[in-house]
Amino acid sequence: MRGKSNKTAVDITRAAFERDEPGSSAALVFPTAQEELALVRFYVAKIPQLCQLFRFSEEIEATGITYLKRFYLRNTVMHHHPKNVM
């Protein structure tokens, strides 16, 4: 699922660049699904730190982690930054 959403996002973004200026997307490098997963995992690791700082319960922490992981199965970091979703 993650690979499919990544490919769709790359295609949409590339088409938007091409629509504005033909040939402009040739030099762009987009993140792969594995790179996106690494970024999401980084922010998943930040959730326990934030929950400890604000003294949230373990249930809230678990809910936040679950939400972030599920959100990025169908969405991509190219459209929604993990820091904002977190």
ZADO-1210 file (C-alpha; in nm, 4 decimals, padded with zeros to 6 digits):
<atoms>
<atom x="00.0000" y="00.0000" z="00.0000" code="MET" pos="1"/>
<atom x="00.2815" y="00.2363" z="00.0882" code="ARG" pos="2"/>
<atom x="00.4541" y="00.1804" z="-00.2454" code="GLY" pos="3"/>
<atom x="00.1333" y="00.2424" z="-00.4370" code="LYS" pos="4"/>
<atom x="00.0629" y="00.5700" z="-00.2544" code="SER" pos="5"/>
<atom x="00.4248" y="00.6786" z="-00.3102" code="ASN" pos="6"/>
<atom x="00.4026" y="00.6121" z="-00.6840" code="LYS" pos="7"/>
<atom x="00.0714" y="00.7980" z="-00.7073" code="THR" pos="8"/>
<atom x="00.2119" y="01.0987" z="-00.5203" code="ALA" pos="9"/>
<atom x="00.5222" y="01.1079" z="-00.7404" code="VAL" pos="10"/>
<atom x="00.3064" y="01.0931" z="-01.0540" code="ASP" pos="11"/>
<atom x="00.0776" y="01.3726" z="-00.9303" code="ILE" pos="12"/>
<atom x="00.3673" y="01.5937" z="-00.8245" code="THR" pos="13"/>
<atom x="00.5594" y="01.5325" z="-01.1455" code="ARG" pos="14"/>
<atom x="00.2479" y="01.6140" z="-01.3526" code="ALA" pos="15"/>
<atom x="00.1995" y="01.9390" z="-01.1603" code="ALA" pos="16"/>
<atom x="00.5578" y="02.0470" z="-01.2345" code="PHE" pos="17"/>
<atom x="00.5227" y="01.9504" z="-01.6000" code="GLU" pos="18"/>
<atom x="00.1958" y="02.1400" z="-01.6305" code="ARG" pos="19"/>
<atom x="00.3613" y="02.4604" z="-01.5070" code="ASP" pos="20"/>
<atom x="00.6867" y="02.4223" z="-01.7002" code="GLU" pos="21"/>
<atom x="00.7434" y="02.1280" z="-01.9390" code="PRO" pos="22"/>
<atom x="01.0649" y="01.9393" z="-01.8694" code="GLY" pos="23"/>
<atom x="01.1061" y="02.0850" z="-01.5209" code="SER" pos="24"/>
<atom x="01.0513" y="01.7571" z="-01.3376" code="SER" pos="25"/>
<atom x="01.3418" y="01.5755" z="-01.5034" code="ALA" pos="26"/>
<atom x="01.5945" y="01.6884" z="-01.2425" code="ALA" pos="27"/>
<atom x="01.3726" y="01.6239" z="-00.9395" code="LEU" pos="28"/>
<atom x="01.4463" y="01.3354" z="-00.7052" code="VAL" pos="29"/>
<atom x="01.1494" y="01.2044" z="-00.5082" code="PHE" pos="30"/>
<atom x="01.1698" y="00.9981" z="-00.1888" code="PRO" pos="31"/>
<atom x="01.1141" y="00.6254" z="-00.2213" code="THR" pos="32"/>
<atom x="00.8621" y="00.4324" z="-00.0140" code="ALA" pos="33"/>
<atom x="01.1479" y="00.3072" z="00.2066" code="GLN" pos="34"/>
<atom x="01.2725" y="00.6614" z="00.2663" code="GLU" pos="35"/>
<atom x="00.9223" y="00.7718" z="00.3568" code="GLU" pos="36"/>
<atom x="00.8943" y="00.4808" z="00.5996" code="LEU" pos="37"/>
<atom x="01.2225" y="00.5821" z="00.7635" code="ALA" pos="38"/>
<atom x="01.0912" y="00.9362" z="00.8120" code="LEU" pos="39"/>
<atom x="00.7642" y="00.8083" z="00.9606" code="VAL" pos="40"/>
<atom x="00.9559" y="00.5772" z="01.1948" code="ARG" pos="41"/>
<atom x="01.1636" y="00.8738" z="01.3104" code="PHE" pos="42"/>
<atom x="00.8487" y="01.0638" z="01.4069" code="TYR" pos="43"/>
<atom x="00.6938" y="00.7541" z="01.5652" code="VAL" pos="44"/>
<atom x="01.0008" y="00.7453" z="01.7925" code="ALA" pos="45"/>
<atom x="00.9358" y="01.1096" z="01.8869" code="LYS" pos="46"/>
<atom x="00.5812" y="01.0436" z="02.0110" code="ILE" pos="47"/>
<atom x="00.6870" y="00.8753" z="02.3401" code="PRO" pos="48"/>
<atom x="00.9197" y="01.1674" z="02.4118" code="GLN" pos="49"/>
<atom x="00.6390" y="01.4183" z="02.3628" code="LEU" pos="50"/>
<atom x="00.3954" y="01.2114" z="02.5678" code="CYS" pos="51"/>
<atom x="00.6464" y="01.1967" z="02.8521" code="GLN" pos="52"/>
<atom x="00.7046" y="01.5717" z="02.8311" code="LEU" pos="53"/>
<atom x="00.3322" y="01.6507" z="02.8507" code="PHE" pos="54"/>
<atom x="00.2641" y="01.3636" z="03.0928" code="ARG" pos="55"/>
<atom x="00.0107" y="01.1935" z="02.8669" code="PHE" pos="56"/>
<atom x="-00.1080" y="00.8435" z="02.9508" code="SER" pos="57"/>
<atom x="00.0141" y="00.5298" z="02.7748" code="GLU" pos="58"/>
<atom x="-00.3226" y="00.4997" z="02.5994" code="GLU" pos="59"/>
<atom x="-00.2785" y="00.8393" z="02.4365" code="ILE" pos="60"/>
<atom x="00.0746" y="00.7480" z="02.3334" code="GLU" pos="61"/>
<atom x="-00.0394" y="00.4194" z="02.1802" code="ALA" pos="62"/>
<atom x="-00.3250" y="00.5932" z="01.9996" code="THR" pos="63"/>
<atom x="-00.0879" y="00.8532" z="01.8546" code="GLY" pos="64"/>
<atom x="00.1557" y="00.5914" z="01.7307" code="ILE" pos="65"/>
<atom x="-00.1207" y="00.3815" z="01.5782" code="THR" pos="66"/>
<atom x="-00.2792" y="00.6820" z="01.4091" code="TYR" pos="67"/>
<atom x="00.0491" y="00.7991" z="01.2578" code="LEU" pos="68"/>
<atom x="00.1333" y="00.4534" z="01.1219" code="LYS" pos="69"/>
<atom x="-00.2133" y="00.4001" z="00.9745" code="ARG" pos="70"/>
<atom x="-00.2294" y="00.7491" z="00.8271" code="PHE" pos="71"/>
<atom x="00.0861" y="00.6897" z="00.6252" code="TYR" pos="72"/>
<atom x="-00.0316" y="00.3605" z="00.4794" code="LEU" pos="73"/>
<atom x="-00.2592" y="00.5562" z="00.2458" code="ARG" pos="74"/>
<atom x="-00.0989" y="00.9014" z="00.2529" code="ASN" pos="75"/>
<atom x="00.2500" y="01.0199" z="00.1745" code="THR" pos="76"/>
<atom x="00.5004" y="01.2504" z="00.3391" code="VAL" pos="77"/>
<atom x="00.5115" y="01.4453" z="00.0132" code="MET" pos="78"/>
<atom x="00.1573" y="01.5686" z="00.0797" code="HIS" pos="79"/>
<atom x="00.1398" y="01.5702" z="00.4614" code="HIS" pos="80"/>
<atom x="00.4488" y="01.6367" z="00.6730" code="HIS" pos="81"/>
<atom x="00.4778" y="01.3903" z="00.9659" code="PRO" pos="82"/>
<atom x="00.5520" y="01.6682" z="01.2143" code="LYS" pos="83"/>
<atom x="00.2165" y="01.8302" z="01.1380" code="ASN" pos="84"/>
<atom x="00.0288" y="01.5004" z="01.1537" code="VAL" pos="85"/>
<atom x="00.2043" y="01.3980" z="01.4751" code="MET" pos="86"/>
</atoms>
